[in-house]
Amino acid sequence: MLLSQIDRGDGTPQIVARDGSEAYEVKTDLSLYALAMKCVENGQGLHDRIATLGMGGPVDLEALYAEHRLLPPVTHPDPAHLHLTGTGLTHLGSASTRADMHKKATGDETDSMKMFRMGVEGGKPSNGAAGVQPEWFYKGNGTALTIPGAPLKSPDFAEDGGEEPEIAGIYLIAPDGTPVRLGWALANEFSDHVMERRNYLYLAHSKLRPAAFGPELLIGDLPHHIEGVSRVYRDGELMFEKPFLSGEANMSHSIANLEHHHFKYQLFRQPGDLHVHMFGTATLSFADGVQTRDGDIFEIKAAPFGLPLRNTLAFTPLGQPEPRTEIRSL
Protein backbone atom coordinates (compact mmCIF):
# COMPACT_ATOMS: atom_id res chain seq x y z
CA MET A 1 0.00 0.00 0.00
CA LEU A 2 1.10 3.55 -0.81
CA LEU A 3 -0.06 6.50 1.30
CA SER A 4 0.12 10.19 0.51
CA GLN A 5 -1.39 13.46 1.68
CA ILE A 6 -3.03 16.14 -0.40
CA ASP A 7 -3.98 19.70 0.48
CA ARG A 8 -7.76 19.88 0.84
CA GLY A 9 -7.56 23.47 -0.36
CA ASP A 10 -7.49 25.06 3.08
CA GLY A 11 -4.02 23.86 4.07
CA THR A 12 -5.24 20.78 5.98
CA PRO A 13 -4.11 17.33 4.79
CA GLN A 14 -6.31 14.57 3.38
CA ILE A 15 -4.87 11.05 3.47
CA VAL A 16 -4.89 9.19 0.14
CA ALA A 17 -4.26 5.46 -0.30
CA ARG A 18 -3.69 3.17 -3.25
CA ASP A 19 -2.78 -0.47 -3.77
CA GLY A 20 -2.56 -0.27 -7.55
CA SER A 21 -3.01 2.46 -10.12
CA GLU A 22 -6.14 3.94 -8.54
CA ALA A 23 -5.91 6.30 -5.56
CA TYR A 24 -8.74 7.11 -3.16
CA GLU A 25 -9.33 9.42 -0.24
CA VAL A 26 -9.29 7.64 3.10
CA LYS A 27 -12.46 8.28 5.08
CA THR A 28 -10.92 10.30 7.90
CA ASP A 29 -10.39 13.92 8.84
CA LEU A 30 -7.13 13.05 10.57
CA SER A 31 -3.67 13.74 9.22
CA LEU A 32 -1.42 10.72 8.73
CA TYR A 33 0.56 11.76 11.80
CA ALA A 34 -2.58 11.85 13.98
CA LEU A 35 -3.85 8.58 12.52
CA ALA A 36 -0.51 6.89 13.13
CA MET A 37 -0.50 8.09 16.75
CA LYS A 38 -3.92 6.53 17.27
CA CYS A 39 -2.69 3.28 15.70
CA VAL A 40 0.28 3.23 18.07
CA GLU A 41 -1.94 3.88 21.08
CA ASN A 42 -4.43 1.17 20.02
CA GLY A 43 -1.85 -1.40 18.91
CA GLN A 44 -3.20 -1.45 15.35
CA GLY A 45 -1.28 -1.39 12.07
CA LEU A 46 -1.73 1.41 9.55
CA HIS A 47 -2.85 -0.96 6.79
CA ASP A 48 -5.53 -2.56 8.96
CA ARG A 49 -6.74 0.78 10.32
CA ILE A 50 -7.12 2.25 6.84
CA ALA A 51 -8.96 -0.84 5.66
CA THR A 52 -11.38 -0.37 8.58
CA LEU A 53 -11.92 3.30 7.78
CA GLY A 54 -12.66 2.58 4.12
CA MET A 55 -12.24 4.64 0.97
CA GLY A 56 -14.01 7.70 -0.34
CA GLY A 57 -13.80 9.35 -3.74
CA PRO A 58 -11.07 8.75 -6.35
CA VAL A 59 -8.07 11.08 -6.55
CA ASP A 60 -5.97 12.09 -9.56
CA LEU A 61 -2.59 12.33 -7.88
CA GLU A 62 -0.73 13.40 -11.03
CA ALA A 63 -3.10 16.33 -11.56
CA LEU A 64 -2.78 17.40 -7.92
CA TYR A 65 1.00 17.10 -8.21
CA ALA A 66 0.91 19.54 -11.12
CA GLU A 67 -1.23 21.91 -9.00
CA HIS A 68 1.32 21.73 -6.13
CA ARG A 69 -1.30 20.21 -3.84
CA LEU A 70 0.70 17.09 -2.96
CA LEU A 71 2.14 17.36 0.54
CA PRO A 72 4.84 15.28 2.21
CA PRO A 73 3.23 11.94 3.08
CA VAL A 74 3.51 12.72 6.79
CA THR A 75 4.46 15.83 8.76
CA HIS A 76 4.52 16.86 12.40
CA PRO A 77 2.13 19.60 13.64
CA ASP A 78 5.16 21.24 15.27
CA PRO A 79 8.06 21.37 12.74
CA ALA A 80 10.59 21.49 15.57
CA HIS A 81 9.67 17.88 16.39
CA LEU A 82 10.40 16.51 12.91
CA HIS A 83 14.04 15.44 12.48
CA LEU A 84 15.80 15.19 9.11
CA THR A 85 18.88 13.00 9.44
CA GLY A 86 20.83 10.46 7.43
CA THR A 87 23.80 8.22 7.03
CA GLY A 88 26.41 7.95 4.29
CA LEU A 89 28.93 5.48 2.89
CA THR A 90 26.30 2.76 3.18
CA HIS A 91 25.99 1.66 -0.45
CA LEU A 92 28.33 -0.49 -2.51
CA GLY A 93 29.94 2.06 -4.79
CA SER A 94 29.41 5.05 -2.53
CA ALA A 95 32.95 4.95 -1.20
CA SER A 96 34.60 5.54 -4.57
CA THR A 97 32.37 8.57 -5.21
CA ARG A 98 33.16 10.09 -1.82
CA ALA A 99 36.84 9.12 -1.90
CA ASP A 100 37.32 10.99 -5.18
CA MET A 101 35.97 14.10 -3.48
CA HIS A 102 38.34 13.75 -0.52
CA LYS A 103 41.58 12.55 -2.09
CA LYS A 104 44.71 13.14 -0.09
CA ALA A 105 47.78 14.51 -1.81
CA THR A 106 49.89 11.66 -0.38
CA GLY A 107 47.73 9.02 -2.04
CA ASP A 108 46.87 7.50 1.34
CA GLU A 109 43.50 5.82 1.79
CA THR A 110 40.87 8.43 2.66
CA ASP A 111 38.87 8.40 5.87
CA SER A 112 35.79 7.84 3.68
CA MET A 113 37.24 4.64 2.25
CA LYS A 114 38.27 3.46 5.71
CA MET A 115 34.76 3.99 7.03
CA PHE A 116 33.28 2.21 4.01
CA ARG A 117 35.53 -0.80 4.60
CA MET A 118 34.44 -0.86 8.25
CA GLY A 119 30.84 -1.08 7.05
CA VAL A 120 31.58 -3.87 4.59
CA GLU A 121 33.32 -5.85 7.32
CA GLY A 122 30.93 -5.15 10.20
CA GLY A 123 27.78 -3.43 8.99
CA LYS A 124 25.64 -6.56 8.63
CA PRO A 125 26.13 -8.60 11.83
CA SER A 126 24.42 -12.00 11.71
CA ASN A 127 24.29 -12.69 15.45
CA GLY A 128 21.66 -10.10 16.37
CA ALA A 129 24.23 -7.78 17.94
CA ALA A 130 24.87 -4.21 16.85
CA GLY A 131 27.33 -3.83 14.00
CA VAL A 132 29.87 -1.10 13.35
CA GLN A 133 28.38 2.39 13.48
CA PRO A 134 28.06 4.30 10.20
CA GLU A 135 28.74 7.87 9.28
CA TRP A 136 25.81 10.03 10.46
CA PHE A 137 24.64 13.54 9.62
CA TYR A 138 21.97 16.05 10.60
CA LYS A 139 20.05 18.10 8.04
CA GLY A 140 17.58 20.01 10.16
CA ASN A 141 14.05 19.92 11.49
CA GLY A 142 10.68 20.29 9.81
CA THR A 143 11.42 23.89 8.82
CA ALA A 144 13.93 22.46 6.29
CA LEU A 145 11.36 20.12 4.76
CA THR A 146 10.31 20.93 1.18
CA ILE A 147 7.08 19.56 -0.28
CA PRO A 148 7.19 17.49 -3.49
CA GLY A 149 7.21 19.77 -6.50
CA ALA A 150 8.37 22.85 -4.59
CA PRO A 151 11.79 24.54 -4.94
CA LEU A 152 14.78 23.28 -2.98
CA LYS A 153 16.26 26.62 -1.96
CA SER A 154 20.02 26.88 -1.88
CA PRO A 155 21.15 29.73 0.42
CA ASP A 156 23.10 32.68 -0.93
CA PHE A 157 26.30 31.51 0.78
CA ALA A 158 26.11 28.05 -0.84
CA GLU A 159 28.75 26.96 -3.34
CA ASP A 160 26.62 24.26 -4.95
CA GLY A 161 23.20 22.64 -4.78
CA GLY A 162 23.10 19.00 -5.81
CA GLU A 163 20.67 16.11 -5.54
CA GLU A 164 21.21 12.86 -3.64
CA PRO A 165 18.64 10.16 -4.50
CA GLU A 166 17.98 8.07 -1.40
CA ILE A 167 15.52 5.85 0.40
CA ALA A 168 14.31 7.14 3.76
CA GLY A 169 12.73 5.37 6.69
CA ILE A 170 9.92 7.30 8.40
CA TYR A 171 9.52 6.80 12.15
CA LEU A 172 7.15 7.91 14.89
CA ILE A 173 8.24 7.72 18.53
CA ALA A 174 5.60 5.98 20.64
CA PRO A 175 4.54 7.30 24.07
CA ASP A 176 6.87 4.76 25.74
CA GLY A 177 9.86 5.97 23.68
CA THR A 178 9.87 3.10 21.17
CA PRO A 179 10.60 4.05 17.53
CA VAL A 180 7.80 2.80 15.26
CA ARG A 181 8.46 2.62 11.54
CA LEU A 182 5.58 3.99 9.46
CA GLY A 183 7.09 3.12 6.10
CA TRP A 184 9.59 4.07 3.42
CA ALA A 185 9.84 6.89 0.89
CA LEU A 186 12.03 8.36 -1.81
CA ALA A 187 14.12 11.28 -0.60
CA ASN A 188 16.28 14.00 -2.11
CA GLU A 189 19.06 14.60 0.41
CA PHE A 190 20.01 17.90 -1.21
CA SER A 191 23.59 18.96 -0.36
CA ASP A 192 26.44 21.37 -1.16
CA HIS A 193 29.09 19.09 -2.68
CA VAL A 194 31.53 21.87 -3.59
CA MET A 195 31.71 22.91 0.05
CA GLU A 196 32.11 19.29 1.12
CA ARG A 197 34.95 18.71 -1.36
CA ARG A 198 36.76 21.85 -0.15
CA ASN A 199 37.38 20.18 3.21
CA TYR A 200 35.87 17.01 4.67
CA LEU A 201 35.36 18.83 7.97
CA TYR A 202 32.81 21.01 6.14
CA LEU A 203 30.57 17.97 5.64
CA ALA A 204 28.30 19.03 8.50
CA HIS A 205 27.88 22.50 6.95
CA SER A 206 27.22 21.03 3.50
CA LYS A 207 24.29 18.98 4.83
CA LEU A 208 22.44 21.92 6.42
CA ARG A 209 20.20 22.33 3.39
CA PRO A 210 16.55 21.62 2.60
CA ALA A 211 15.39 18.09 1.84
CA ALA A 212 12.30 16.53 0.30
CA PHE A 213 10.71 13.11 0.65
CA GLY A 214 7.72 11.34 -0.83
CA PRO A 215 5.39 12.02 -2.46
CA GLU A 216 4.14 8.56 -1.43
CA LEU A 217 4.90 6.39 1.59
CA LEU A 218 5.42 2.65 1.06
CA ILE A 219 3.80 0.63 3.85
CA GLY A 220 5.26 -2.80 4.59
CA ASP A 221 8.65 -4.34 3.94
CA LEU A 222 11.41 -2.57 2.04
CA PRO A 223 12.35 -4.54 -1.10
CA HIS A 224 15.73 -6.23 -0.80
CA HIS A 225 16.77 -4.93 -4.22
CA ILE A 226 15.64 -1.54 -5.53
CA GLU A 227 16.39 -0.12 -8.97
CA GLY A 228 15.78 3.58 -9.46
CA VAL A 229 16.80 6.40 -11.72
CA SER A 230 17.97 9.94 -10.96
CA ARG A 231 17.43 12.66 -13.58
CA VAL A 232 18.18 16.36 -13.94
CA TYR A 233 16.26 18.48 -16.46
CA ARG A 234 17.34 21.90 -17.69
CA ASP A 235 15.17 24.18 -19.83
CA GLY A 236 12.85 21.28 -20.56
CA GLU A 237 15.66 18.98 -21.74
CA LEU A 238 17.07 15.90 -20.00
CA MET A 239 20.71 16.73 -19.22
CA PHE A 240 21.57 13.99 -16.70
CA GLU A 241 20.25 10.47 -16.18
CA LYS A 242 21.77 7.68 -14.14
CA PRO A 243 20.40 4.57 -12.44
CA PHE A 244 20.83 4.00 -8.73
CA LEU A 245 20.55 0.86 -6.65
CA SER A 246 19.36 0.57 -3.07
CA GLY A 247 17.92 -1.97 -0.69
CA GLU A 248 20.02 -4.20 1.55
CA ALA A 249 21.29 -6.28 -1.39
CA ASN A 250 23.19 -3.19 -2.53
CA MET A 251 24.25 -1.86 0.87
CA SER A 252 27.22 -2.40 3.16
CA HIS A 253 25.03 -1.99 6.26
CA SER A 254 21.76 -3.63 7.19
CA ILE A 255 18.78 -1.33 7.69
CA ALA A 256 18.47 -2.69 11.24
CA ASN A 257 22.04 -1.63 11.99
CA LEU A 258 21.49 1.88 10.62
CA GLU A 259 18.27 2.20 12.62
CA HIS A 260 19.98 1.01 15.80
CA HIS A 261 22.80 3.53 15.56
CA HIS A 262 20.36 6.39 15.08
CA PHE A 263 17.85 5.48 17.75
CA LYS A 264 20.39 4.32 20.35
CA TYR A 265 20.51 7.99 21.39
CA GLN A 266 17.76 8.88 23.87
CA LEU A 267 17.66 12.30 22.20
CA PHE A 268 15.99 10.61 19.23
CA ARG A 269 13.47 8.63 21.29
CA GLN A 270 11.33 11.49 22.54
CA PRO A 271 7.61 10.54 22.53
CA GLY A 272 5.65 12.06 19.68
CA ASP A 273 8.66 13.05 17.56
CA LEU A 274 8.80 12.20 13.86
CA HIS A 275 12.01 11.11 12.10
CA VAL A 276 12.92 11.04 8.41
CA HIS A 277 16.18 9.06 8.30
CA MET A 278 17.91 8.81 4.91
CA PHE A 279 20.02 5.75 4.09
CA GLY A 280 22.60 7.08 1.63
CA THR A 281 23.35 6.82 -2.09
CA ALA A 282 26.10 6.05 -4.58
CA THR A 283 24.75 8.24 -7.40
CA LEU A 284 25.38 12.00 -7.70
CA SER A 285 25.26 14.17 -10.81
CA PHE A 286 28.05 16.20 -9.17
CA ALA A 287 30.34 13.16 -9.30
CA ASP A 288 29.79 13.05 -13.07
CA GLY A 289 30.83 16.68 -13.49
CA VAL A 290 27.36 18.26 -13.59
CA GLN A 291 27.22 21.86 -12.40
CA THR A 292 23.63 22.56 -11.39
CA ARG A 293 21.91 25.86 -12.17
CA ASP A 294 18.96 27.81 -10.94
CA GLY A 295 15.79 26.29 -12.38
CA ASP A 296 17.13 22.76 -12.86
CA ILE A 297 14.57 20.08 -12.03
CA PHE A 298 15.57 17.00 -10.03
CA GLU A 299 13.56 13.80 -10.51
CA ILE A 300 14.05 10.65 -8.44
CA LYS A 301 12.06 7.56 -9.37
CA ALA A 302 11.86 3.93 -8.25
CA ALA A 303 8.90 1.68 -9.04
CA PRO A 304 8.01 0.46 -5.51
CA PHE A 305 7.50 4.06 -4.32
CA GLY A 306 4.86 5.22 -6.77
CA LEU A 307 5.11 8.74 -8.13
CA PRO A 308 8.58 10.22 -8.69
CA LEU A 309 9.93 12.88 -6.36
CA ARG A 310 10.43 16.12 -8.29
CA ASN A 311 11.83 19.42 -7.06
CA THR A 312 13.22 22.52 -8.74
CA LEU A 313 16.53 24.04 -7.71
CA ALA A 314 16.27 27.64 -6.55
CA PHE A 315 19.88 28.76 -6.45
CA THR A 316 21.20 32.21 -5.62
CA PRO A 317 24.62 32.56 -7.29
CA LEU A 318 27.63 33.75 -5.36
CA GLY A 319 28.90 37.23 -6.08
CA GLN A 320 27.37 39.41 -3.39
CA PRO A 321 29.21 39.72 -0.06
CA GLU A 322 27.66 37.56 2.62
CA PRO A 323 26.31 39.83 5.38
CA ARG A 324 27.26 38.98 8.91
CA THR A 325 24.44 37.64 11.04
CA GLU A 326 23.67 40.30 13.63
CA ILE A 327 23.15 39.15 17.20
CA ARG A 328 21.08 41.27 19.58
CA SER A 329 21.66 41.40 23.33
CA LEU A 330 18.82 41.65 25.83
Secondary structure, 3 states (H helix, E strand, C coil): CEEEEEECCCCCEEEEEECCCCEEEECCCCCHHHHHHHHHHHCCCHHHHHHHHCEEEEECHHHHHHCCCEECCCCCCCHHHEEEEECCCCECCHHHHHHHHCCCCCCCCCHHHHHHHHHHHHCCCCCCCCCCCCCCEEEEEHHHEECCCCEEEECCCCCCCECCEEEEEEEEECCCCCEEEEEEEEEECCECHHHHHHCHHHHHHHHCCCEEECCCEECCCCCCCEEEEEEEEECCEEEEEEEEEECHHHECCCHHHHHHHHHCCHHHCCCCCEEEEECCCCCCCHHHCCCCCCCCEEEEEEHHHCCCEEEEEEECCCCCCCCCCCCCCC
